[in-house]
Amino acid sequence: MRAPIGIIGGSGLYQMEGLALDRAVDVATPFGAPSGPVHLGTLDGAPVAFLARHGEGHRFTPSEVNYRANLWALKSLGVERLICVSAVGSLQARHKPGELRLVSQFIDKTRHRKDTFFGDGLVAHVSFAEPTCAQVTESLLASGRALALPITGEALYVCMEGPAFSTRAESRLHQSWGADLIGMTQVTEARLAREAELCYACIALVTDYDAWREEEEGVDAASVLEVMHANVDKAQRLLRQVVPALSGTRRHCACGESLKAALFTAPEVVTPEARQRLDLLVSKYGYGVAR
C-alpha cells in the first residue's frame, strides 16, 4: 500500500473517527531508525500514513528526533504531501490558546540537528524562501473555515532547540521580531521535506503564551499538555476534512521538483556511496544508482 498523504504528529491523532489503520511498517533508512513504525491505513477512504514524531509514548526530545529517517521513511512509502501537527506557544496576544494557526514562514534557532540529506559526496542547495506549500496550506485554511474552527494562516514560527522553554528575555526578543509562534520541531521537518520534494504544511496548536506576559507564570509542560489534548479534537476534525479532499488530486506546485535546480555536484564525481544513500531522492535526475 502506498499513501500519498502523510501526517506527523502525536499518537493522539491515531484515534480519530473515520480512521482505519491496517498495518504498522518498520522502515529501514540510510539515516538510521525513524521515531517508530509508520502506520498505514485510510481516513474516510483516503490512503494515509501516520508517524508519531516523538515516538509512541513520547520518548524523544525535539533534538533527539531522527528527522531525516522520519521523512525518508514516509517518502519511501509514497508520501507526496506531508501535514505536520504540533503544539506551539503564542508570541502575540491575538493568537490565543486553543486556536489553530497555519505556518507560512520560519526563523531557525536550532543548533544541534542534522537537517539535510545532502553532503558526504553530493551537494544540494534547495530554494527555501517559501518553506511551506501554499496549495496544501490554502486547502487546510479553507477546510478549517468550512468547519468554523478558530484558524488563521500566514503565521511566522520561531523554531528553538529546546527541550527547555524560553526565558522571558528570549520570549520578548522573539515577540519584538514580529514572530507569531514558537516551537521546537517544525523548521527541521520543513527543510527535509523540501529536499525530499514533498509538499509540506504545518498545523500549529496554540497551547500557551510562552513567557513574555509579565502577569503570568512561564509556560510549563503540564499546562501545555492540558490545552494540547483539548486541541487534538480540532486537529482531527480538520484532517478528516482536508485529507479526503486532497486525496487523488494532482500536485500543481513546484514542491515536486525542488531538486531540479538544486544539485550542485558534477555527476561524474558523485561517489557510489552517495548515489546509493540518496537514490530515493535523486535517481530521477540521473544521480542515483545506475540501473
Backbone torsions as a table, in degrees:
resi	resn	phi	psi	omega
1	MET	NA	132.2	175.1
2	ARG	-110.9	143.2	-174.8
3	ALA	-123.7	104.2	-177.8
4	PRO	-66.6	-19.5	180.0
5	ILE	-116.5	126.5	177.9
6	GLY	-113.9	150.7	178.6
7	ILE	-132.3	126.5	173.8
8	ILE	-111.8	129.2	178.8
9	GLY	-172.1	-153.6	177.5
10	GLY	-91.9	166.2	-177.6
11	SER	-67.2	-14.4	176.8
12	GLY	-62.6	-20.2	179.3
13	LEU	-76.4	-13.8	-175.6
14	TYR	-74.7	-9.6	-175.4
15	GLN	-103.7	12.7	-174.5
16	MET	-70.6	149.0	178.2
17	GLU	-62.6	140.0	179.2
18	GLY	89.5	-4.3	-178.5
19	LEU	-97.0	128.1	175.9
20	ALA	-124.5	108.1	179.6
21	LEU	-93.9	121.1	-174.2
22	ASP	-89.3	-38.1	-176.1
23	ARG	-159.8	159.1	176.2
24	ALA	-111.6	132.4	-175.8
25	VAL	-116.7	124.8	172.5
26	ASP	-89.7	114.1	-174.6
27	VAL	-102.9	126.4	172.2
28	ALA	-85.7	134.5	-179.6
29	THR	-129.0	161.3	176.1
30	PRO	-66.8	-8.6	-175.1
31	PHE	-112.8	17.5	178.6
32	GLY	99.0	-164.8	-174.6
33	ALA	-87.8	138.8	172.4
34	PRO	-66.2	177.7	179.9
35	SER	-62.4	-22.9	180.0
36	GLY	176.2	-171.9	178.8
37	PRO	-67.7	151.5	172.1
38	VAL	-89.6	126.2	-179.3
39	HIS	-95.0	122.1	-178.5
40	LEU	-105.8	142.1	178.5
41	GLY	-178.7	-151.6	179.5
42	THR	-134.1	149.3	173.3
43	LEU	-119.0	107.4	-173.1
44	ASP	50.4	41.5	176.2
45	GLY	89.9	-9.7	-178.9
46	ALA	-92.0	126.2	179.1
47	PRO	-60.1	136.7	-175.9
48	VAL	-150.0	152.1	176.1
49	ALA	-122.6	132.0	179.9
50	PHE	-115.7	142.2	174.7
51	LEU	-141.5	130.1	176.0
52	ALA	-81.8	114.5	-173.3
53	ARG	-56.1	-46.5	-174.3
54	HIS	-95.1	14.8	-176.5
55	GLY	83.7	154.2	179.9
56	GLU	-70.3	126.1	-171.5
57	GLY	91.3	1.3	177.3
58	HIS	59.3	71.6	-174.1
59	ARG	-100.1	-15.8	-173.9
60	PHE	-116.0	136.2	171.6
61	THR	-69.3	165.5	177.2
62	PRO	-55.4	-33.4	-179.8
63	SER	-79.3	-22.2	-179.2
64	GLU	-87.3	-16.9	-179.7
65	VAL	-58.8	133.6	177.4
66	ASN	-89.1	80.8	-174.4
67	TYR	-61.2	-39.3	-178.6
68	ARG	-62.9	-45.1	179.3
69	ALA	-65.0	-39.2	179.5
70	ASN	-60.5	-48.5	-178.0
71	LEU	-68.7	-39.3	178.7
72	TRP	-61.3	-45.5	-179.2
73	ALA	-59.5	-44.2	-179.1
74	LEU	-66.1	-43.8	179.1
75	LYS	-63.0	-38.9	-177.9
76	SER	-64.8	-20.2	179.5
77	LEU	-98.0	12.7	172.7
78	GLY	96.2	5.1	-179.4
79	VAL	-65.7	132.8	175.5
80	GLU	-117.0	-31.0	178.3
81	ARG	-119.8	131.7	-175.6
82	LEU	-124.2	123.2	177.0
83	ILE	-112.5	123.0	-178.0
84	CYS	-112.8	139.9	-177.6
85	VAL	-120.8	132.6	178.7
86	SER	-156.2	157.4	174.3
87	ALA	-79.6	144.8	178.1
88	VAL	-139.9	158.1	169.6
89	GLY	-94.5	151.2	178.2
90	SER	-93.1	134.9	176.2
91	LEU	-104.4	0.4	-178.4
92	GLN	-138.1	142.8	-175.4
93	ALA	-60.5	-25.6	-176.8
94	ARG	-74.3	-14.8	177.7
95	HIS	-99.7	102.0	-169.4
96	LYS	-96.7	144.2	173.5
97	PRO	-53.2	137.1	-176.0
98	GLY	97.3	-9.1	179.4
99	GLU	-98.2	165.1	178.7
100	LEU	-111.9	142.6	176.0
101	ARG	-132.3	148.2	176.0
102	LEU	-109.5	129.6	-171.9
103	VAL	-89.2	137.5	174.8
104	SER	-118.1	-23.6	-177.8
105	GLN	-141.1	157.4	-179.6
106	PHE	-131.6	151.5	161.1
107	ILE	-118.6	124.2	-172.7
108	ASP	-98.7	114.1	176.1
109	LYS	-115.7	18.4	176.1
110	THR	-76.2	161.0	-176.8
111	ARG	-149.5	-6.1	-175.2
112	HIS	-120.9	24.5	-169.9
113	ARG	-121.6	150.8	170.6
114	LYS	-91.2	110.1	-170.8
115	ASP	-123.2	24.1	173.0
116	THR	-143.6	146.6	173.7
117	PHE	-80.5	-17.3	-168.1
118	PHE	-96.9	173.8	-169.8
119	GLY	106.2	176.8	179.0
120	ASP	55.5	46.4	173.6
121	GLY	118.3	-15.3	177.9
122	LEU	-148.8	122.8	-176.2
123	VAL	-105.3	137.0	174.4
124	ALA	-140.8	141.9	176.5
125	HIS	-126.8	97.3	-177.9
126	VAL	-82.0	154.2	171.8
127	SER	-73.7	132.6	-177.0
128	PHE	-134.4	20.2	-178.4
129	ALA	-60.7	-40.0	176.2
130	GLU	-114.9	93.1	-166.2
131	PRO	-77.7	-12.8	177.1
132	THR	-116.9	158.2	-177.9
133	CYS	-80.9	117.7	-177.7
134	ALA	-62.7	-36.6	-176.2
135	GLN	-67.9	-46.0	179.2
136	VAL	-67.2	-40.6	179.1
137	THR	-62.2	-42.0	178.3
138	GLU	-64.0	-36.9	177.0
139	SER	-64.8	-41.1	176.9
140	LEU	-63.4	-42.6	-179.1
141	LEU	-65.0	-44.0	179.0
142	ALA	-63.4	-40.6	179.4
143	SER	-66.7	-41.7	179.3
144	GLY	-63.1	-39.8	178.2
145	ARG	-68.5	-38.1	178.0
146	ALA	-62.1	-30.7	178.9
147	LEU	-89.4	1.0	-178.5
148	ALA	59.8	35.1	176.7
149	LEU	-80.8	153.9	176.5
150	PRO	-78.1	83.8	-170.9
151	ILE	-135.4	139.1	170.8
152	THR	-139.6	165.3	-180.0
153	GLY	-112.0	-166.6	175.0
154	GLU	64.1	34.9	-178.7
155	ALA	-87.1	142.6	174.4
156	LEU	-101.2	121.1	-171.4
157	TYR	-112.3	123.2	170.6
158	VAL	-88.9	125.2	178.1
159	CYS	-104.0	112.8	179.4
160	MET	-99.8	167.2	-176.9
161	GLU	-73.2	-46.4	-174.4
162	GLY	73.8	-170.0	2.0
163	PRO	-81.3	-9.0	176.2
164	ALA	-69.4	149.8	174.4
165	PHE	-76.1	175.2	-174.6
166	SER	-69.2	151.6	162.4
167	THR	-74.5	163.4	176.6
168	ARG	-61.5	-39.6	-178.8
169	ALA	-62.3	-43.5	178.1
170	GLU	-63.4	-44.2	-178.2
171	SER	-60.9	-43.1	179.9
172	ARG	-70.3	-33.9	175.1
173	LEU	-62.2	-49.0	-179.7
174	HIS	-62.1	-37.9	177.2
175	GLN	-63.3	-40.0	-179.0
176	SER	-66.4	-22.6	176.3
177	TRP	-73.6	-10.8	-175.5
178	GLY	88.5	10.2	178.6
179	ALA	-70.3	151.8	-177.6
180	ASP	-98.2	-39.4	-169.7
181	LEU	-135.8	158.6	172.9
182	ILE	-137.0	137.9	179.1
183	GLY	-153.3	-169.9	-172.1
184	MET	-128.3	5.2	-171.2
185	THR	-132.8	-34.2	-159.0
186	GLN	-68.2	-36.5	-175.0
187	VAL	-66.2	-33.4	179.7
188	THR	-65.4	-45.0	176.3
189	GLU	-62.8	-39.8	-178.5
190	ALA	-64.7	-42.0	179.5
191	ARG	-61.7	-46.7	-177.6
192	LEU	-70.0	-34.5	176.0
193	ALA	-62.0	-39.1	178.4
194	ARG	-64.7	-43.4	178.0
195	GLU	-65.7	-30.1	179.3
196	ALA	-86.9	3.5	178.3
197	GLU	60.3	38.5	175.6
198	LEU	-101.2	142.6	167.3
199	CYS	-70.0	133.2	-174.8
200	TYR	-128.1	134.0	173.9
201	ALA	-141.0	151.3	-174.6
202	CYS	-125.2	121.4	170.2
203	ILE	-95.8	114.3	-178.9
204	ALA	-100.5	124.7	179.5
205	LEU	-97.8	109.7	-177.2
206	VAL	-73.8	123.5	-176.3
207	THR	-115.7	-18.1	-171.0
208	ASP	-166.6	176.0	178.3
209	TYR	-103.7	27.2	179.9
210	ASP	52.9	-129.6	-174.5
211	ALA	-130.1	12.9	-171.9
212	TRP	-83.5	-15.9	-177.1
213	ARG	-87.8	115.5	-174.9
214	GLU	-60.6	-32.8	-174.0
215	GLU	-79.4	-2.5	-176.9
216	GLU	-120.9	155.4	169.4
217	GLU	-67.5	156.3	175.2
218	GLY	-64.9	160.2	-178.1
219	VAL	-63.4	146.6	174.1
220	ASP	-135.0	162.4	-173.2
221	ALA	-62.1	-37.6	-177.3
222	ALA	-63.1	-43.4	-179.4
223	SER	-69.3	-36.2	176.7
224	VAL	-60.8	-47.5	-178.4
225	LEU	-63.4	-37.5	-179.3
226	GLU	-62.4	-48.2	-179.2
227	VAL	-72.5	-36.0	-179.8
228	MET	-61.6	-42.4	179.2
229	HIS	-62.4	-36.7	177.0
230	ALA	-68.7	-30.8	-178.6
231	ASN	-78.5	-21.9	-175.5
232	VAL	-58.0	-37.4	179.4
233	ASP	-59.7	-40.2	178.9
234	LYS	-65.3	-43.0	178.6
235	ALA	-63.4	-40.4	178.8
236	GLN	-62.1	-44.5	179.6
237	ARG	-62.6	-40.6	179.9
238	LEU	-65.6	-45.4	179.7
239	LEU	-63.8	-39.2	-179.0
240	ARG	-65.5	-27.9	177.7
241	GLN	-79.4	-43.5	-169.1
242	VAL	-85.8	-33.6	-175.9
243	VAL	-62.4	-50.3	176.8
244	PRO	-62.7	-31.8	179.5
245	ALA	-66.7	-36.8	179.5
246	LEU	-82.3	-28.7	-174.5
247	SER	-59.5	132.1	178.2
248	GLY	83.5	-4.9	178.2
249	THR	-91.4	150.8	-180.0
250	ARG	-83.6	149.9	175.0
251	ARG	-80.2	135.8	178.3
252	HIS	-123.7	20.0	179.0
253	CYS	-103.7	179.9	179.9
254	ALA	-91.3	0.4	-175.3
255	CYS	-59.0	-36.1	-176.2
256	GLY	-73.1	-2.8	177.6
257	GLU	-129.4	32.1	-175.4
258	SER	-61.9	-28.2	-177.8
259	LEU	-90.1	-5.8	-172.7
260	LYS	-56.1	-41.7	179.9
261	ALA	-112.6	17.9	-173.1
262	ALA	-105.8	-18.2	-174.6
263	LEU	-81.7	115.1	-171.9
264	PHE	-95.9	-28.4	-173.1
265	THR	-73.4	134.8	176.5
266	ALA	-61.3	132.8	-175.2
267	PRO	-55.0	-34.8	-174.5
268	GLU	-72.4	-12.8	179.8
269	VAL	-108.5	2.0	177.3
270	VAL	-69.3	129.8	-176.4
271	THR	-71.7	151.2	175.5
272	PRO	-57.2	-35.6	179.5
273	GLU	-64.1	-41.4	178.9
274	ALA	-67.8	-39.2	177.4
275	ARG	-60.7	-43.2	180.0
276	GLN	-65.7	-46.4	-175.3
277	ARG	-65.0	-36.5	-172.1
278	LEU	-107.4	12.8	-175.0
279	ASP	-53.7	-41.4	-178.5
280	LEU	-58.0	-33.4	-176.3
281	LEU	-88.9	-36.1	-165.1
282	VAL	-116.8	-0.7	-175.2
283	SER	-60.2	-33.1	-177.3
284	LYS	-71.3	-13.2	177.8
285	TYR	-103.8	11.5	176.3
286	GLY	81.9	13.9	-179.6
287	TYR	-103.2	-3.4	-175.7
288	GLY	-85.6	-162.1	-179.4
289	VAL	-72.7	134.3	179.3
290	ALA	-63.3	137.6	-178.7
291	ARG	-126.5	NA	NA
